[in-house]
Amino acid sequence: MFENRGNKSKDERIQKESDRLKELLKEIPADRLNAVMSLIYNAAFMTITLEDLQETINRNGVVSEYQNGENQWGTKKSPEVEIYNTMIKNHASIMKQLTDLIPEGGQTPPQNNEPDPFEQIRDRKKQL
């Protein structure tokens, strides 16, 4: 799962993942794709951050020791695990939103009379 990172910066890895997602989502109509670019970027950011967190968790484990006061010691779930658990849920949600936009069979979805929520957001931004 982890790509050979070599000397690639996090930004370069995010850009590569963003490009990969855009390629996977190329069947989305252009106007909708433009409306969800921030979702694509955030999905790419989370993918790379999750990879980094997985690496840290694999290296350091899922628990960390703490000292609360002078004589109280213990273990707790590591901060990386907590962040990972929250982020993986958000990542799954964004990926579902993006994949739900892909038309079945590579065809543009049929138009209906209901306003498209992505067009409403785009139009609202134009008015600002």
TAKA-V684533 format. One record per backbone hydrogen bond with DSSP energy under -1.0 kcal/mol. NH is the residue of the N-H (numbers start at 1). CO is the residue of the C=O. If there is no record, write none. Layout:
nh->NH co->CO
nh->NH co->CO
This chain:
nh->8 co->5
nh->13 co->9
nh->14 co->10
nh->15 co->11
nh->16 co->12
nh->17 co->13
nh->18 co->14
nh->19 co->15
nh->20 co->16
nh->21 co->17
nh->22 co->18
nh->23 co->19
nh->24 co->20
nh->25 co->21
nh->26 co->23
nh->28 co->25
nh->33 co->29
nh->34 co->30
nh->35 co->31
nh->36 co->32
nh->40 co->36
nh->41 co->37
nh->42 co->38
nh->43 co->39
nh->44 co->40
nh->45 co->41
nh->46 co->42
nh->47 co->43
nh->48 co->44
nh->49 co->45
nh->50 co->46
nh->51 co->47
nh->52 co->48
nh->53 co->49
nh->54 co->50
nh->55 co->51
nh->56 co->52
nh->57 co->53
nh->58 co->54
nh->59 co->55
nh->60 co->56
nh->61 co->57
nh->64 co->76
nh->66 co->74
nh->68 co->72
nh->74 co->66
nh->76 co->64
nh->78 co->62
nh->82 co->78
nh->83 co->79
nh->84 co->80
nh->85 co->81
nh->86 co->82
nh->87 co->83
nh->88 co->84
nh->89 co->85
nh->90 co->86
nh->91 co->87
nh->92 co->88
nh->93 co->89
nh->94 co->90
nh->95 co->91
nh->96 co->92
nh->97 co->93
nh->98 co->94
nh->99 co->95
nh->100 co->96
nh->101 co->98
nh->106 co->103
nh->107 co->104
nh->120 co->116
nh->121 co->117
nh->122 co->118
nh->123 co->119
nh->124 co->120
nh->125 co->121
nh->126 co->122
nh->127 co->123
